[in-house]
Amino acid sequence: MNKTEFEKLLNRCCEQLTTEARASIFRSSPQFENRVREVLDNLIKSYGAVQIDFSPHPQAFPDIAVGEFGVEVKFTMNDTWRSVANSVLETQRIESVKHIYIVFGKMGGIPEVRWAEYEQSVIHVRTSHVPRFEIELPNEKSTIKESLFESMGIRYDVFRKLPMQEKMKYIRAYARKIHPDGRLWWIEDKDTDEHTLPVEARLYTNLTAAEKTKLRAEAALLCPEIVKSGRSRNKYDDMVLYLLTYHGVLCHQARDLFSAGSVANPNNDDEGGIYIERALKLIETEMREAALKMDNALFVEYWGESAAPENRIKRWLEKADAVASGWKPSESLFLG
């Protein structure tokens, strides 16, 4: 099978999956990925020797190997073609794969499934724990964006084989290119893979109340350790890093997130209680919404595990119960 033949196969795969999605949308990333694997497996049967692994390593990259071709599957319930992608490290790279494609299932708006070449789809890099790519497929109304690798002046296949220290040189240069004012204090010139790279920096205190609530809900969901004792050090660190690296929002006072009276006790009713508990009660609806919409890659990064959207609140409560002191989150939160 050559490249042209495989791309024709991807056309047929996406057409079939789009038809299926419009009849009954896919509800989760694992369901969609498994269906992509099934459809591809059926389509390549005429090529005989090619086989698809239905039990790959959970962190394998790309998700599906088809001989020297690979498919990274992305999925969203939102009406967007943008998504968090794989780590720059690519520690579980399937080396037999030479050409990688994206198959993207968009269930929001009018459901649709499309494919694109991976190298052309990577349009940004950002990180909190490790550098992670972002991909975006163009929609009908937008022009194709310059890929990250075009912007950095290096081919993806060359970049991926570099040691991490060399990769960071390209990432720093890219950051300076998109930040001509030189405000790059969040990037350290060290030989390490721990860096942060937001698109832009905004102050948390300058956001609207609605945006603050939305971001607190997302960050609280990813970081259940916030329910630890008030004497616990660094319990807000991951939250602050998430806001900075994924939203470009700087929160220079961690107490602004949950400990401040204006957040936990907006009515100033002096009823006491545990502030973090009261603050979380006020954003239960937004946390439920975030659980259904946020990219699974974020949960893998922050929780160290994949989590189906419908199970995320339950799993959050289990994690929160394990670290809370003086109260049990599952006995007072998300009871309705």
C-alpha positions in Angstrom: 0.0 0.0 0.0 1.4 3.4 -1.0 0.6 6.8 0.4 -2.0 7.7 -2.2 -3.8 4.4 -1.6 -3.8 4.9 2.2 -5.2 8.4 1.9 -8.0 7.1 -0.3 -8.7 4.5 2.4 -8.8 7.4 5.0 -11.4 9.2 2.8 -13.6 6.1 2.8 -13.1 5.6 6.6 -14.1 9.2 7.4 -17.1 9.2 5.1 -18.4 6.0 6.8 -17.7 7.4 10.3 -19.4 10.7 9.5 -22.5 8.9 8.3 -22.5 6.8 11.5 -22.0 9.9 13.7 -24.9 11.8 12.1 -27.1 8.8 12.7 -26.0 8.4 16.3 -23.1 10.4 17.7 -20.2 8.7 19.4 -20.3 9.4 23.1 -16.7 8.9 24.2 -13.1 8.9 22.9 -12.5 5.2 23.6 -15.7 4.3 21.7 -14.7 6.4 18.8 -11.1 5.2 18.7 -12.3 1.6 18.7 -14.7 2.2 15.9 -11.9 3.9 13.8 -9.8 0.8 14.4 -12.7 -1.5 13.3 -13.5 0.4 10.1 -9.8 0.6 9.1 -9.3 -3.1 9.8 -12.2 -3.9 7.5 -11.0 -1.6 4.8 -7.5 -2.9 4.6 -8.5 -6.6 4.4 -7.8 -6.5 0.7 -4.2 -5.8 1.4 -3.7 -9.1 3.1 -0.5 -8.8 5.0 -1.4 -5.6 6.9 -2.8 -6.2 10.4 -4.1 -3.8 13.1 -3.3 -4.3 16.7 -6.6 -4.2 18.7 -4.7 -4.3 22.1 -1.9 -1.7 21.7 0.0 -0.1 24.6 -2.4 2.5 26.2 0.2 5.3 25.6 1.4 4.1 22.2 1.9 6.9 19.6 0.2 6.9 17.1 -3.0 5.2 18.4 -3.3 2.9 15.3 -0.5 1.4 13.3 -1.3 0.2 9.7 2.1 -1.1 8.5 4.3 2.0 7.9 1.2 4.3 8.2 -0.2 5.5 11.5 -3.4 7.1 12.7 -3.6 9.3 15.8 -7.3 9.5 16.8 -8.7 12.7 18.3 -12.3 13.2 19.6 -14.3 16.0 21.0 -17.9 16.6 22.0 -17.4 20.3 21.2 -17.9 22.1 17.9 -14.1 22.6 17.3 -11.3 21.1 15.2 -8.7 21.9 17.8 -7.4 19.5 20.5 -4.5 18.8 22.9 -2.3 16.2 21.3 0.6 14.0 22.2 3.8 14.7 24.2 6.8 16.2 22.5 8.8 13.4 24.1 7.0 10.6 22.2 8.4 8.0 24.6 6.0 5.3 23.2 6.5 6.0 19.6 5.9 3.1 17.2 9.1 3.2 15.2 7.7 1.1 12.3 5.3 3.9 11.4 6.8 6.4 8.9 3.7 8.5 8.0 1.3 9.7 10.6 -2.3 11.0 10.0 -5.0 12.5 12.3 -8.5 11.1 12.2 -10.6 13.6 14.1 -14.2 13.0 15.3 -16.1 16.2 16.0 -19.4 15.5 17.7 -20.4 19.1 18.5 -22.4 21.2 16.0 -22.9 19.0 12.8 -21.1 15.8 13.6 -18.2 15.1 11.2 -15.1 13.0 10.9 -12.1 14.2 9.0 -8.5 13.2 8.4 -5.3 15.3 7.9 -1.6 14.8 7.8 -0.2 15.0 11.3 2.8 17.2 10.5 0.5 19.9 8.9 -2.0 19.7 11.8 0.3 20.5 14.7 0.0 24.3 15.0 1.3 25.0 18.6 3.1 23.6 21.6 2.5 24.2 25.2 3.2 22.5 28.5 2.7 22.3 32.3 4.4 19.0 33.1 5.9 18.1 29.7 5.7 19.9 26.4 2.6 18.8 24.5 1.5 19.6 20.9 -1.8 21.1 19.9 -3.4 20.1 16.6 -6.1 21.9 14.6 -7.8 20.9 11.4 -9.1 23.8 9.3 -12.9 24.2 9.0 -14.7 25.4 5.9 -14.4 29.1 6.8 -10.7 29.2 7.9 -7.5 29.1 5.9 -4.9 26.5 6.7 -2.6 27.7 9.4 1.2 27.5 9.2 2.2 24.3 11.0 4.4 24.5 14.1 7.2 22.7 12.3 7.1 25.2 9.4 7.2 28.0 11.9 10.2 26.4 13.7 11.9 25.7 10.3 12.4 22.0 10.8 10.6 18.9 9.5 8.7 16.9 12.0 10.6 13.7 11.2 13.8 15.4 12.0 12.5 17.2 15.1 11.1 14.0 16.7 14.5 12.3 16.6 16.3 15.1 18.4 17.2 14.7 22.1 14.9 16.7 24.4 17.6 19.4 25.0 17.7 20.1 21.3 14.0 20.1 20.9 13.7 22.8 23.6 16.0 25.0 21.6 13.5 25.0 18.8 10.6 25.5 21.2 12.3 28.5 22.9 13.0 30.1 19.5 9.3 29.5 18.5 8.2 31.2 21.8 10.4 34.2 21.2 9.0 34.4 17.6 5.4 34.6 18.9 6.3 36.9 21.8 8.3 39.7 20.1 8.0 41.8 23.3 10.4 39.4 25.0 8.3 38.6 28.0 9.5 35.1 28.3 10.1 34.8 32.0 8.3 31.5 32.1 10.9 29.8 29.9 14.1 28.9 31.5 17.2 28.1 29.5 17.9 24.8 31.2 18.5 21.3 29.8 15.2 20.0 31.2 11.9 18.9 29.8 9.9 20.9 32.4 8.8 24.2 30.8 5.7 26.3 30.5 4.7 28.0 27.3 1.4 29.9 27.2 0.2 31.7 24.1 -0.3 34.9 26.0 -0.4 36.1 29.6 -3.5 37.6 31.2 -4.1 38.4 34.8 -6.7 36.2 36.6 -8.0 39.3 38.4 -8.8 41.0 35.1 -11.1 38.2 33.9 -14.9 38.4 33.9 -16.7 36.6 36.7 -18.0 34.0 34.2 -14.6 33.2 32.9 -13.2 32.9 36.4 -15.9 30.4 37.3 -15.3 28.3 34.1 -11.5 28.2 34.7 -11.8 27.4 38.4 -14.1 24.5 37.5 -11.7 23.1 34.9 -8.7 23.5 37.2 -10.5 22.0 40.3 -11.5 19.0 38.2 -7.9 18.3 37.1 -6.4 19.0 40.5 -8.4 17.2 43.3 -5.5 17.8 45.7 -6.9 21.3 46.4 -9.1 19.7 49.1 -6.1 19.0 51.2 -5.7 20.7 54.5 -5.2 24.5 54.4 -1.8 23.9 56.0 -0.7 21.8 53.0 2.0 23.5 51.0 1.8 23.8 47.2 -1.7 22.3 46.9 -2.6 25.0 44.4 0.6 24.7 42.3 -0.9 22.5 39.6 -4.0 24.6 39.3 -1.9 27.8 38.8 0.3 26.0 36.2 -2.8 24.7 34.4 -4.3 28.2 34.1 -1.0 29.6 32.9 0.0 27.0 30.4 -3.3 26.0 28.9 -5.1 29.4 29.1 -2.3 31.9 29.4 -3.8 33.2 32.7 -1.6 34.2 35.6 -3.0 33.9 39.1 -0.4 35.5 41.3 -2.5 34.9 44.5 -3.5 31.3 44.9 -6.2 32.2 47.5 -8.0 34.1 44.7 -9.0 30.7 43.4 -10.8 29.1 46.4 -9.7 30.4 49.7 -10.8 34.0 49.4 -14.0 35.0 51.0 -15.3 36.5 47.8 -15.1 33.0 46.2 -16.2 30.7 49.0 -18.6 33.1 50.8 -19.9 35.6 48.2 -23.0 36.4 50.2 -20.9 37.2 53.3 -23.3 35.3 55.5 -20.7 34.3 58.1 -22.1 30.8 58.3 -18.5 29.4 58.7 -17.8 25.9 57.4 -14.9 24.7 55.2 -14.2 27.3 52.6 -13.0 24.9 50.0 -16.1 22.8 50.4 -18.3 25.9 50.1 -16.4 27.1 47.1 -16.7 23.8 45.3 -20.4 23.6 45.9 -20.9 26.8 44.1 -19.3 25.5 40.9 -20.6 21.9 40.8 -22.6 22.6 37.6 -19.6 24.1 35.8 -17.4 21.1 37.0 -20.0 18.7 35.6 -19.9 20.5 32.3 -16.1 20.5 32.2 -16.1 16.8 32.9 -18.1 16.2 29.8 -16.1 18.5 27.5 -12.5 18.5 28.5 -9.9 16.6 26.4 -8.9 13.2 27.8 -5.2 14.0 27.3 -5.5 16.5 30.2 -6.7 13.8 32.6 -3.9 11.5 31.5 -1.5 14.4 32.2 -2.9 15.5 35.5 -4.4 12.3 36.9 -2.0 9.9 35.3 -4.9 7.9 33.9 -7.6 8.1 31.2 -11.1 8.8 32.3 -14.4 8.5 30.4 -16.4 11.8 30.6 -19.3 10.1 32.4 -17.0 8.7 35.1 -14.9 11.8 35.7 -16.9 13.3 38.6 -17.1 9.9 40.4 -13.3 9.4 39.9 -12.7 13.0 41.1 -14.6 12.3 44.3 -12.6 9.1 44.9 -9.3 11.1 44.5 -10.6 14.0 46.7 -11.7 11.6 49.4 -8.3 10.1 49.6 -6.6 13.4 50.3 -9.2 15.5 52.2 -8.6 16.2 55.9 -11.5 16.9 58.3 -14.3 16.2 55.8 -15.2 13.8 53.0 -16.0 15.4 49.7 -18.2 12.5 48.5 -20.6 13.1 51.4 -21.3 16.7 50.6 -20.5 17.3 46.9 -22.3 16.3 43.7 -25.2 14.7 45.6 -27.9 15.9 43.2 
